[in-house]
Every structure is written in C-alpha cells, then in structure tokens.
C-alpha cells in the first residue's frame, strides 16, 4: 500500500533528522529514489512544515559538506581491501 505523499514527506524528514542519515540511506529505507527523497525534503516539506524543513535542510547541508570526505575514505578503503586481497 502506498503512503500518501504528504505523510511520506513528514516521515522522511523525521527519519533523516532522527538518524542523521543520508538521502541515499533514506531512499533505500523507504523504497523510493534519491530524487524523490530530495524533492520531498526540499520542495514539498517547506509548504507542509517549515520548521521541520529547516531541520532537515541542516542535515542535508551537513551531508553535502562532508561528502567529499566520505568519498575519499571509501576510495581509500577500496584500494586497501584490493591490496590485501592480492
């Protein structure tokens, strides 16, 4: 059964705020695309609940500012794992 869009948007925001998770993790958890999560949080949520939208935006901004670090760590671990496998 599909959750109504407004309910899903509020649930997504609460999930991301409570877990401090990424858009990708939220998309997997709710079984929707990353684009849908992003649209829900940046466009729909603002009209539904501006306060919650501000809190969610803070998490999204924090994730965006840290993503280059996460990518570097993932690459480092990838090559470390490959070197150990040889």
C-alpha positions in Angstrom: 0.0 0.0 0.0 1.4 3.4 -1.0 1.8 6.0 1.7 0.2 9.3 0.9 2.9 11.8 -0.4 2.4 14.3 2.5 2.7 11.6 5.1 5.8 10.1 3.4 7.4 13.5 3.3 7.0 14.1 7.0 8.2 10.5 7.8 11.3 11.0 5.6 12.1 14.3 7.3 11.7 12.7 10.8 13.8 9.7 9.7 16.7 11.8 8.4 16.6 14.1 11.4 16.4 11.4 14.0 19.0 9.1 12.4 21.1 11.9 10.9 21.3 9.7 7.8 21.9 10.5 4.1 19.4 10.8 1.2 20.7 7.5 -0.2 20.1 5.7 3.1 16.6 7.2 3.4 15.8 6.2 -0.2 16.7 2.6 0.5 14.7 2.6 3.7 11.6 3.9 2.1 12.0 2.1 -1.2 12.0 5.3 -3.3 14.5 7.1 -5.5 17.1 9.6 -4.2 15.5 12.2 -6.5 12.1 11.7 -4.8 13.6 12.0 -1.3 15.4 15.2 -2.3 12.2 16.7 -3.9 10.2 15.7 -0.8 12.6 17.4 1.6 13.5 20.5 -0.4 10.2 21.4 -2.1 7.2 19.6 -0.5 8.2 19.8 3.1 8.6 23.6 3.0 4.9 24.0 2.4 3.9 21.2 4.8 6.0 22.0 7.8 8.6 24.9 7.5 10.2 24.2 10.9 10.8 20.6 10.1 12.0 21.6 6.7 14.7 23.8 8.3 15.9 21.0 10.5 16.0 18.6 7.5 17.8 21.2 5.4 20.5 21.5 8.1 21.2 17.7 7.9 21.2 17.8 4.1 23.7 20.7 4.1 25.9 19.0 6.6 25.9 15.8 4.5 26.7 17.8 1.4 29.7 19.5 3.1 31.1 16.1 4.2 30.5 14.0 1.1 34.0 14.6 -0.3 35.5 13.3 2.9 33.3 10.2 2.8 34.2 9.6 -0.8 37.9 9.8 0.0 37.5 7.3 2.8 35.5 4.9 0.7 38.2 5.1 -2.1 41.0 4.5 0.5 39.2 1.5 1.9 38.5 0.1 -1.6 42.2 0.1 -2.5 43.3 -1.1 0.9 40.9 -4.1 0.5 42.1 -4.7 -3.0 45.8 -4.7 -1.8 45.0 -7.2 1.0 43.2 -9.5 -1.5 46.3 -9.9 -3.7 
